[in-house]
Amino acid sequence: MGANQSTPQTDEKVFSAETPIQFSQDVVNQLADHMAAPDPPPERQSSIDAQIRARIQSELARLRTEEADVKEEIERTLEKENLDRERAMAGEQEEGAGAVKSSAALMGDLEELRSKVDRFKVRRELEGYATVVEKGRAVVSCYQNNPSRALDCSRQVHEFNASVAQVEEQYVHSLH
């Protein structure tokens, strides 16, 4: 009953020209000239160059104004920070007239820092530090030799952890 209406029509229609299409010799010459020389004519090229120069100039002007705005913002921020710093220093000087340190006090502070650095170096060179490095290399070597059997290196890992714990304990005791 409605079967003919639901089936798609597949009649294709093909049109063909009975007479060949012809172009004038001017059109053919113009197309040939464009194919031979893809560069635009000099008048057109100068127009394109002028447009490009204008775009570049406008972009440069925009970038220069943006740069000036950024510099101005940086200068304002630095000025504000300097004013805040000066106010803070003025407040400190008012609170304690001896807020500015003398060169002798600065040299004392420098010596104190040097002694702290020396103590740090001594702590770093604790006798157990070399064993930690040695045990760490043993762990790495074991893992390299047994890439698919990591559990075979549990003894080396345990020894490494014990040496690290020992060095940590020595470090804590050296702080007292």
N, C-alpha and C positions, 0 to 999 in steps of 0.2 A: 503494500500500500504506500507508504512513504519512503520506501527503500531507495527509489531513484533520487529523491531529494537529498538524502544524507550521504550519498557517495560523491566524492569530489570529481569534478570534471577535469580531465587531463588533456584536453585538446590544446595543443600548442600551435600558435600562429607565428609564422616566420615571414617577415617582409623582406623583400630584396628589391633593390633599385634596378629598373630596367635599363636606365641610362647611366653611364659612369659619371662620377662626380668630378668636375673640373674646377681648377683654381686658376685665377689670373696669374700671369707671369710676374706681376708686381708683388703679389702675396708670396709667391714661391721665392722670389729674390730676397724679400724682406726676411722671411724665415731662414733662408740660407745664410744671409748676412749675420743674423743673430746667432746661428749655430757656429759660424766661423769665428766670430768675435763676440764672446759673451760679455766683454766689458761694456759698460754703458757709454754713450757718447760723451764727449768732453763737457758739454753744457750740463748734462744730467749729473755727471760725476762731480762737477764743482758745486752743484746744488746739494748733493748728498754730503759732500765734505763740509759745506757750510752748516748744514743741519747737525752733523756730528760734532763740529767745533762748538756750536751753540749749546748742545747738550752737555758736553764736557765742561764748558765754562760755568754753566748753571750748577752742575754737580760740584765743581770745585768751590764755588761760592757758598753752597749749602754746607759743604764739609768744613770750610774755614769758619763759618759762623758757629757751627756745632763745636768745633775745636775751641773757639774763643769762649763759648758758654761753659765748656768743661773746665778750661783753665780758670775762668772766673770763679766757678764753684769750688775748685780746689783751693784757690787763694782765700776765699771766704772761710772755708773750713779750717785751713791752717791758721788764719788770723784768729778765729774763734778759739782754737786749741791753745794758741800762744797766750791769748788773754786769760783763758781759764787757768793756764799754768802759772802765769804771773800773779793772778789773784790768789792761787793756792800758796805760792811761795811767800807772798806778802802776808797772808794769814799765818803761815808757819813762823815767819820772822817776828810777827807781833806776839805770838804765843810764847816763843822762846827766842830771846835775842841771840843766842848762840847756835842758831840753826845752821849757819854756814860753817862747814868744817874747815879747819886749818890744814895746811899741807902736812903737818906732823901727824894729825889724826888720820888723814888719808893714807899716809905711809904705814901707820899702824894697822889700818884696815887691810892694806895690801899684804902686809906680812902675815896677818891672820889668814887671809885667803890662801897664801902660799903654803902655810902649814897644813891647812885643810886638804889642799891638793896632794901634798906629800903623804899625809895619812891615808888618803884614798888610794894612792899608788901602792903603798905598803899593804893595805888590806887586799888589794887586787892580786898582789903577788904572794898571797898566802900559800903555804906549802901544799895544801890540798888542791889548789887550782890546777897544777900540772897533772895530778891524778884524774881530775875531772875531764881534762882535755884528752888524756890517754884513754879513759873509759869511753868517752864519746866516740873517739876514733874506732875503738873496738866494736861498738854498736853499729856504726856505719859500715865497717868492714863485714861484719856478720850479715847485715841485711843485703849487702852487695853479693856476698857469696851464696846466700840462700834467698833469692828473690821470691820464690814461691812457697817457702816454708818459714814464715816470720816467727812462728812459735819456737823455732830452734834457737832464737836469739834472746829468749827470756832471761837467761842467766846474765848475759852482758847488760841487758836493760836494767836488771835489778842492781847489779854492781854500780852502774852509772848513777842510778837514782840514789843509792846509798852514799856515793861520794859527793853528790850535789848536796844532800842533806847535811853531811859532815861539814862541808865548806860553809853552808848557810849558818850552821850553828857556830862555827868559829867566827864568822863575820858579826853575828849578833853579840857574841861575847867581847869582841874587840871594840864595840861601840861603847861599852861601859867603862 
